[in-house]
Amino acid sequence: MTTPFEFRPVLFAVFWKSGLELGAALCISRMLRNRSADLRRLVFSTTIVAMFVAAAAAPMLPRWTAVTPLWFHFQHPEPRLWPTHR
């Protein structure tokens, strides 16, 4: 049995990707403000369909993870135990 907490990463991914898609559609619509309303409606309709398809396909698709090269080392700063004031 799956719990609601298992769906959190999927929902988070769907929400931020949908936000990016909507932001891109708004920018494209803004650029097309002097064109016909039908063209702007086509942009928004295509975006909404893409959002639904992405949301339905997200749980079924494999995850992609970025692999960093061995020469790339991210160094975390060491935590200070005592504050230093100068």
GUMILO-174291 format. One record per residue (C-alpha): residue number from 1; residue in one letter; z negated, y, x. Coordinates in Angstrom, 1 decimal, always signed. Example, Ala and Ser with C-alpha at 12.3 -4.5 7.8 and 13.67 -1.06 7.14 Angstrom:
BEGIN
@resi->1; resn->A; zz->-7.8; yy->-4.5; xx->+12.3
@resi->2; resn->S; zz->-7.1; yy->-1.1; xx->+13.7
END
This chain:
BEGIN
@resi->1; resn->M; zz->+0.0; yy->+0.0; xx->+0.0
@resi->2; resn->T; zz->+0.9; yy->+3.4; xx->+1.4
@resi->3; resn->T; zz->-1.5; yy->+6.3; xx->+1.2
@resi->4; resn->P; zz->-0.5; yy->+9.9; xx->+0.6
@resi->5; resn->F; zz->-1.5; yy->+10.8; xx->+4.2
@resi->6; resn->E; zz->+1.3; yy->+8.7; xx->+5.6
@resi->7; resn->F; zz->+3.9; yy->+11.0; xx->+3.9
@resi->8; resn->R; zz->+2.6; yy->+14.2; xx->+5.5
@resi->9; resn->P; zz->+4.8; yy->+14.1; xx->+8.6
@resi->10; resn->V; zz->+7.9; yy->+13.4; xx->+6.5
@resi->11; resn->L; zz->+7.0; yy->+16.2; xx->+4.0
@resi->12; resn->F; zz->+6.3; yy->+18.7; xx->+6.8
@resi->13; resn->A; zz->+9.7; yy->+17.9; xx->+8.4
@resi->14; resn->V; zz->+11.5; yy->+18.2; xx->+5.1
@resi->15; resn->F; zz->+9.8; yy->+21.6; xx->+4.4
@resi->16; resn->W; zz->+10.6; yy->+23.3; xx->+7.7
@resi->17; resn->K; zz->+14.2; yy->+22.0; xx->+7.8
@resi->18; resn->S; zz->+14.7; yy->+23.2; xx->+4.2
@resi->19; resn->G; zz->+13.3; yy->+26.5; xx->+5.2
@resi->20; resn->L; zz->+15.8; yy->+26.8; xx->+8.0
@resi->21; resn->E; zz->+18.7; yy->+25.8; xx->+5.8
@resi->22; resn->L; zz->+17.6; yy->+28.4; xx->+3.2
@resi->23; resn->G; zz->+17.3; yy->+31.1; xx->+5.8
@resi->24; resn->A; zz->+20.8; yy->+30.3; xx->+7.2
@resi->25; resn->A; zz->+22.2; yy->+30.4; xx->+3.6
@resi->26; resn->L; zz->+20.6; yy->+33.8; xx->+3.0
@resi->27; resn->C; zz->+22.0; yy->+35.1; xx->+6.3
@resi->28; resn->I; zz->+25.5; yy->+33.8; xx->+5.4
@resi->29; resn->S; zz->+25.2; yy->+35.3; xx->+1.9
@resi->30; resn->R; zz->+24.2; yy->+38.6; xx->+3.4
@resi->31; resn->M; zz->+27.3; yy->+38.5; xx->+5.7
@resi->32; resn->L; zz->+29.5; yy->+37.7; xx->+2.6
@resi->33; resn->R; zz->+28.1; yy->+40.5; xx->+0.4
@resi->34; resn->N; zz->+31.5; yy->+42.1; xx->+0.1
@resi->35; resn->R; zz->+33.2; yy->+38.9; xx->-0.9
@resi->36; resn->S; zz->+33.3; yy->+37.3; xx->-4.3
@resi->37; resn->A; zz->+30.2; yy->+36.0; xx->-6.0
@resi->38; resn->D; zz->+31.8; yy->+32.6; xx->-6.4
@resi->39; resn->L; zz->+31.9; yy->+32.2; xx->-2.6
@resi->40; resn->R; zz->+28.2; yy->+33.2; xx->-2.2
@resi->41; resn->R; zz->+27.3; yy->+30.8; xx->-5.0
@resi->42; resn->L; zz->+29.2; yy->+28.1; xx->-3.2
@resi->43; resn->V; zz->+27.2; yy->+28.7; xx->-0.1
@resi->44; resn->F; zz->+23.9; yy->+28.5; xx->-2.0
@resi->45; resn->S; zz->+25.0; yy->+25.4; xx->-4.0
@resi->46; resn->T; zz->+26.1; yy->+23.6; xx->-0.8
@resi->47; resn->T; zz->+22.8; yy->+24.5; xx->+0.8
@resi->48; resn->I; zz->+20.7; yy->+23.1; xx->-2.1
@resi->49; resn->V; zz->+22.7; yy->+19.9; xx->-2.1
@resi->50; resn->A; zz->+22.2; yy->+19.6; xx->+1.7
@resi->51; resn->M; zz->+18.5; yy->+20.1; xx->+1.2
@resi->52; resn->F; zz->+18.3; yy->+17.2; xx->-1.3
@resi->53; resn->V; zz->+20.4; yy->+14.9; xx->+0.8
@resi->54; resn->A; zz->+18.3; yy->+15.7; xx->+3.9
@resi->55; resn->A; zz->+15.1; yy->+15.1; xx->+1.9
@resi->56; resn->A; zz->+16.3; yy->+11.8; xx->+0.6
@resi->57; resn->A; zz->+17.7; yy->+10.6; xx->+3.9
@resi->58; resn->A; zz->+14.7; yy->+11.7; xx->+6.1
@resi->59; resn->P; zz->+12.5; yy->+8.6; xx->+5.6
@resi->60; resn->M; zz->+15.4; yy->+6.2; xx->+6.2
@resi->61; resn->L; zz->+16.8; yy->+7.7; xx->+9.4
@resi->62; resn->P; zz->+15.4; yy->+6.9; xx->+12.8
@resi->63; resn->R; zz->+13.3; yy->+9.5; xx->+14.6
@resi->64; resn->W; zz->+14.8; yy->+11.3; xx->+17.5
@resi->65; resn->T; zz->+12.5; yy->+12.2; xx->+20.3
@resi->66; resn->A; zz->+13.3; yy->+14.4; xx->+23.3
@resi->67; resn->V; zz->+13.0; yy->+12.8; xx->+26.7
@resi->68; resn->T; zz->+12.0; yy->+15.2; xx->+29.4
@resi->69; resn->P; zz->+13.2; yy->+14.6; xx->+33.0
@resi->70; resn->L; zz->+10.8; yy->+13.4; xx->+35.6
@resi->71; resn->W; zz->+11.0; yy->+16.6; xx->+37.6
@resi->72; resn->F; zz->+9.8; yy->+18.6; xx->+34.7
@resi->73; resn->H; zz->+6.0; yy->+18.8; xx->+34.8
@resi->74; resn->F; zz->+4.0; yy->+20.8; xx->+32.3
@resi->75; resn->Q; zz->+0.7; yy->+21.8; xx->+33.8
@resi->76; resn->H; zz->-2.1; yy->+22.5; xx->+31.5
@resi->77; resn->P; zz->-4.6; yy->+25.1; xx->+32.7
@resi->78; resn->E; zz->-7.9; yy->+23.8; xx->+33.6
@resi->79; resn->P; zz->-10.7; yy->+24.8; xx->+31.1
@resi->80; resn->R; zz->-13.3; yy->+27.2; xx->+32.5
@resi->81; resn->L; zz->-16.8; yy->+26.3; xx->+31.9
@resi->82; resn->W; zz->-18.2; yy->+29.8; xx->+32.5
@resi->83; resn->P; zz->-16.4; yy->+33.0; xx->+31.6
@resi->84; resn->T; zz->-15.4; yy->+35.1; xx->+34.5
@resi->85; resn->H; zz->-15.6; yy->+38.9; xx->+34.1
@resi->86; resn->R; zz->-14.2; yy->+41.1; xx->+36.7
END
